[in-house]
Amino acid sequence: MAIISPLFLQNRLTYFSKMKRQYPEISWIGVVYSLFEDKILSMFDGIISITDSKERVSEIIKKALKKQCSCNNNQHDDLSEREIDVLVLLVDGCSNKEIADKLCISIHTVVTHRKNISEKTGIKSLSGLTIYAISKKIINPIF
């Protein structure tokens, strides 16, 4: 579990997203003492305000620990880091060629990664992969 101030994340959102993908077993809790953008706060698994009661703080930490335990049992169905990179770009709407260009790999390699992702997750549709990526917190939906 990591407890950090969202103030630390300002201008570092891309880095924080990468850290969350790299360490999915970690529950991220933000400690806030002022107003922050919803975009930043939505990246955390829990938010603690400095005005929260100790019961509320305890509840948030217990929930994060419970999530952390369930995450350790199923870490993205063993997707490799590169497969996660491909998945993120797929969900973002990139074509195979665009993914190949962005990751400096061949289109054939992208297709192979897509097949591996489908085999490991059991999901073949892009909409299904999008839901999978959101549910596994590989991506954060922005509403």
N, C-alpha and C positions, 0 to 999 in steps of 0.2 A: 504494500500500500504506500502511496506517495501523497503527502499533504503539502500543497504549495499555494502560494498566493497567485490569483489570476493576474495581478499586476506584473508578475514575472513573465507572463505570456504575451503581453502587448508587443507587437512587432515580431513575435516568434511563433505564430500560429502554425505555420508549415512545419517547423521543427517539432512542435508539440504533437501534431498529427502523426508525424513519422515515429516519434517515441511511443505513442499509443499503439501503433501498428507493430512496432518492433517488440514491445513488451506487453502483449495483450493480457498477461496474467496479473498485471498490476492494476489495482483500483486507484483512480486519481480523484482526490478530494481537494476542492478549492476552499480556502479560508478567506472570506470577504469581510471588509470593513467599510466598504462604500459601494456605490453603484458601478456595475460593469455591464458591457454589452451582452445581450442574450447569446450572441454568436460565441463569445468566449465561454460563458457559463455553461452552455449546452455541451461543451467538450468534456466536462467533468462527470464522473460517476456519482458524485455527491457534492453538495455545497453546504458549508458550515459558515454561519454568520457569527461575528464576535458577540452578538447579542443573544445567541441561542442558549437555551438552558442546557445544563449538563445532561439531562435526559435526552434531549433532542440530538445533541452531539453524539451521545452513546448510540442512539438509534441509527444515525447516519453511518457511523463507523461499522456497526454490526452488519448493516445492509451491504456496505462495500466489501466487508470480509466474506460475506456469504456469496456475493458475486465473484469475488476472487477465487473462492474454492471451486465454484462451478466452472469457472473459466479454465482452471488448471486441469479439469477433467476432459476438456474438449477445446483445444487451441486451433481454431480455424480448420478443423479436420485435416491437420498436418499440411496445409498449403505452404509452399516455399515462399520466401520473401519475394522472389521474382514473380511467382504466380499471383501474389497479392498485388504487386505493382500492375500486372496485366489486368487483374480484376478491377482495380480502382480506375484505370483508364477506360475499360469497357463500360463500366457504370457511368463514367463521365461522357459517354457517347462517342468515343474514338473508334475509328475503323481499324481493321487489322494493320493496314499500311501506316496509319498515323501512330499506332502503338509501336510498330517496328521502328519507325523513325525516331520517336521520343525515347525509346529504350536502347536504341542502337543495336537492334537485333534483326534477324531476317523475318520475313512474313511467315515462313515455314515454322520458325521457332515460336512465333506468336500463336499460330494454329495449334502447335503441340502443347503449349501452355494452356490454351483454352480447353483442349481435350482433357488434359490432366485435371484442370479445375472442375470440369463437368463430372469426371470419374470420381474425384474425391468428395464432391459435395452431393452428387446425385442429381444435380440441377442442370438443365439444358437451355432454358430460356433466359434471355437477358433480363426480363422483368423478375424472374425468380432469383437470378444472381444478384440483382439490385436489393431485393428484400433480404437475401442472405447476408450481403455486405453490411446492410444497416443493422440487422439483428446481431451480427457478430462484432459490431462497432468497428468495422474496418473503415467505414466512411461515416460521416455525420451528416444527416439530412438537414438541409437549410430550408425552413418553411417561411 
